[in-house]
Amino acid sequence: MSDLLQLLFSGLAQGSIYGLVAIGFVAVFSVREIVNLAQGEYSALAGLSAISAVAAGVPLLLAILLVVPLVIGVSVIIERVCIEPVRRMTPLVSIILTLGVSTALKAAMLLIWGPQARGLPPFPGRDLVVAGISVRSQELWIIGIAVLVAVVVIWAYEHTLLGKAMRACAEQPVAARLVGISPRMATMIAFGIAGLVGAVAGVIGSPIYFSSWDYGLGLGLKGFVAATLGGLISLRVALFGGVVLGILENLVAGYIDSGYRDAVAFLVLLLVLLIRPQGLMLKASGARV
Amino acid sequence: MRSEGILRFYLPFALFAVILVVFPLVASINLVNIGVYALIYALAAIGLSLLMGLAGQVSLGQAAFFAVGAYTHAILVTKYAVPGVLAALAAVLAAMLVALLVGLPLLRLRGHFLALATLGLGIIVTVVARELEITGGTSGIFGVPKPVINGRTYDTPSEFFWLLSPVILIALLLARNLVRSRTGRALGAVNDSEVAAECLGVNTFALRLRVFVLAAGYAGLAGVFYAYWLAVVSPEAAGFELSVSLLLMVILGGLGTVWGAITGSVIVQGLDEGMRALIPKIIPGATGEVQLLGFGIVLVLLIILLPGGLAQLWGMAKSHLHDRLAARRSAAEMAEPDQSAGVDDKVGPEPGAPAAAGSKPSLDGVLDHALIPERGSTVLRIRGLTKRYGGVVAVDDVDLDAQAGEILALIGPNGAGKTTCFNMITGVLVPTAGTIEIRGTRVEGRRPHIIAQLGATRTFQNLQTFASTTVLGNVAVARHLRSRAGLVRGMLSLARREERDIEHGARAAVAAMGLQDDADRPVKDLSFGRQRQVEVARALAMSPMLLLLDEPMAGLSGPERDELSALLRQTREAGITVVLVEHDVDAVMALADRVAVLDDGQLIAVGPPEEVRQDEAVIAAYLGTDDDAEDVLRQAAEEVRG
């Protein structure tokens, strides 16, 4: 029993990270219909940059406060330089384009930080044992910060004019423009949000999941799968999907074989597509006449 | 088509064969070694190029199929002592089987899902290979013996290169044939306009699945040679890096061009070696997959600056050269008019070419009379047809029939639901309620290609021509259901006679619409009105019994309208049912046998033109509407503010 609770709890922490990344996917997709394959790289970049800053003597909190805007900036620059100039953005083009960005980012990180994985020092606090479960203080930090950031982003999307206009951009660009948001601006903001959630996920997870140049590939795929559960348009379901995926992975790792952990996301994706293929992305199939 | 000469088709193959033979004789061992890898990866890249260029699907997991092929081969050869050729065959089939299982659920979905799912597949194959005992865990499988044929071992780079050469040539030839075949033409159409291709009877899903499986087969074969050459297969074979570099090869060479895949793989392989050597020199201590930096940057630059890859560059260079040659020739003609006149005479119209414009259009050779039902029988029967979007009712409980050999016009103010009706009849939209029967077969909610098979097709209000091909190419797609050659016959180029029939039928339809002078021009160079005519010709070329035309007169000049009206009357005489949506009320009243009027989703009148013209509800509907655009916008904005 305590085994199960232990796995559920670590899954919850891991899943909060996936949920944040999933929100990044949804933020961009709901505005521009692009699956941003560089989403996972933001987390790796944030983690590695923070580690370097701390190694250079910058206090942990300050390092984090510096790194998050840095990654937001990188994300927005990527949008300005690589996404904006493309006139005919088909799914094929967007995938290849963001794949190129992701690959270049990965290789740049490899060149700068080398191949070793490393972690940030844990955030302050003491590990606890509650009802037979060992609770690492970092995991509490992860869950707390992830939920806070996710809730703020979701709230902003659902309750501010800006958020509503962003959501309307993909479907009703004219209407969005009438309330003062151009699709260009919305895309830029969406990439900013993607950078924000990616950076936060990377920094809070780094002390226990570590950061490395190729950390983003797996993380990105898992975030995407979580986002798929919400049809790539629902932020709430994306967050929830991330948590579910994290818990499932931990159960598989705990009860079956830790080697199969990384296969879970793909199986979930296949399963979801088999069970509810229409409801995921094709709200009205083929109705683009 | 026929105009592409046999010489022009085979000459590149002959040249390439010569290069393949000569290269190992003149290049250093090191270069030949790189060449071997380039050829191996080119096999996988050809498959990926077909998938992306023809089927319009991105696979980020081509390496997964590569690894399945490599592992299957290595396991069979080393653990079960299966003969090499048999093991290779099994390996290719295994890769194709995996693709079939993955493709069945995924290819129904558009765009992003397949890409991400194949990315996941790559990860899963790596995980499984690392975990299972039979695949040798993290260290993989060692000691795959080099191929031995007739007692001769192919173990030097040059020998292996020569062993690979015929395989590459055959793989290229098959792929090249496929691009030009009926399947290739249909998939090209799907890429340009999926909905139009489906409405002409193209089963998108089935074709995509086949190409996906075929692409996996190519990757599996590449995996076999990889296992042979490296003698070791480890989980890295399914690595993401390989998928990225294969993708780069394809994009660099130009999507869907098989020669591009070869060129791309040679360049990328060179780039790979070069970057691995160069980067550690610039940045001391750099290790690992540093060449990815170059791959990523080149990918982004290509997509932004040269999305068509080297093939686009090649095309630009060719047309530039062509223009300059033409300029020089016309200069020469000015100097010696007599000589050139003689040459020009020979390229005049062929005997038996379609009649010149102006004469009466003819539908002979276009329509298959066996497919046309008896005059007066009910072809289309609609009952209670309804479409709701949330709270908005676009089409409300419509009952409508159409008989064989009549022209039925559907009119009504903007937003009355005319196009929505068309979309439901042709399977583009699923109705919320109601039934649609085409000659007694219930079709509501079926896919467009099924409805096309029953003999119904359409044109589109917003143009849906196949922009990447010519007028004739557009119309030829409509002969899809009038022909049968599948993937294999296409690859082996065994459907020559059928191809001739297709071209014949397509030319007849083009001539019937008076488009013969533009037949070989790219359709996107034509005016808006001409492109509409191409759509009508295309729909007729399918030899439908039920033809739905969505605003066919829009953008046409007066004489063109008259011509179209004449052609439609002729179509009616042939016994075909024509249903058209049209704004030009006068044209409609002159042409139609019956007129149905939709207003706000409801059918308010049906009957002969003169009756409908007098109908008070109709008059009220036409006078009562003035769609205030600003109103609509304001409403939409309020919805957003919510």
Interface residues (C-beta under 8 A of the other chain):
Chain A: V35 C82 P85 V86 T90 P91 L92 V93 S94 I95 I96 L97 L99 G100 V101 S102 T103 A104 L105 K106 A107 A108 L110 L111 G114 P115 L161 K164 A165 A168 Q172 V174 A175 A176 L178 V179 L217 G218 L221 F224 V225 T228 L232 D257 G259 Y260 D262 A263 A265 F266 L267 L269 L270 L273 L274 P277 L280 M281 L282 A284 S285 G286 A287 R288 V289
Chain B: M52 G56 Q57 V58 L60 V102 P105 L106 R108 L109 R110 G111 H112 F113 A115 L116 A117 L119 G120 L121 I123 I124 V127 V128 R130 E131 E194 V195 E198 F240 V244 L247 I251 I279 I283 G285 A286 T287 G288 E289 V290 Q291 L292 L293 G294 F295 G296 I297 V298 L299 V300 L302 I303 I304 P307 T419 N423 V428 L429 V430 P448 F460 Q461 N462 Q464 L633 R634 A636 A637 E639 V640 R641 G642
